[in-house]
């Protein structure tokens, strides 16, 4: 069950990334959920495929978390540059 949560959160995080306004924040939040659920599913997984799917969910969640954080950093950098230009 935890594996399904990890995969669902990771896929939703990846789907939220392209949205310009709220996508980066949703991707960060769901990425954290996917990492936590994926690691829990990896530790509790008894069979090979279950552990592999959990690790995949955690990996996709980590990628979405990093991409969402990069979008936030780029937004803040652009706003800082714009503030300097307008002075």
N, C-alpha and C positions, 0 to 999 in steps of 0.2 A: 504494500500500500504506500509506503514511504517513497518507493521508487517512482510511482505514478505521480506523486506530488512534485518530486524533483523534476521529472520530465515536463509536466504541465507548466510549472513555474518557469522553467528554462525556455520553453517554446513561447510562452506569453511574453517573457522579457525580450526575446529576440523579435517578436512581432511588434512590441511597443517602441523599439529603438528608432524607427524612421519618423515617428511623429515629432514635430518640432517643439511643441510647447511642453507637454507633460511626459513625453516618451522617455526622456533620460532619467527622470525621477522614478518612474514605474520600473524601468529596466534595472536601476540600482536596487530597488527594494525587492523585486522578484528574483534578481540575481543572488541576493543574500539568502533568500528563502531556498532557492534551488541548490545553492552550495551546502547549506545546512542539511536539507533533506537528502541530498545526494550522498553526503558523507555518512549520515545516519543509515541510509539504505545500504551503503557499501559495507559498513561494519556489521549490519544485521543480515545481510544477504547470505543465503545458504548455498545457492547454486551459482554457477559461473555466469550465465546470462543475466541473472538478476543483479549481480554485482557490477557487471559491465554496463548495464543500462543506468545504474545509479551513478557510476563514475562518469558516464557520458552526460548525465543531467548536471552533475556538479561542474564538469568542465565547461559546458555551454553556459551555465549560470555564471561562472567566473569570467568568461569572455564578455558576456552581456554586462556584468558589473564593471569591468574595465572600460568597455566602450561607453557606457553611460557616464562614468566618472570622467572620461576624456572629453565628452561633450560638455559637461559642466565646467571643466577647467578651461576649455576653449571659449566658452561663453563668457566666463569671468575675465579672461585675457582680452577678448574683444571689447568688452565694456570698459576695462581699464585703459585700453588704447584709445577708445573713443573719448573717454574723459580727458585724456591728455591732449588730444587733437582739438577739442572744443575749448580748451583754456586759452 
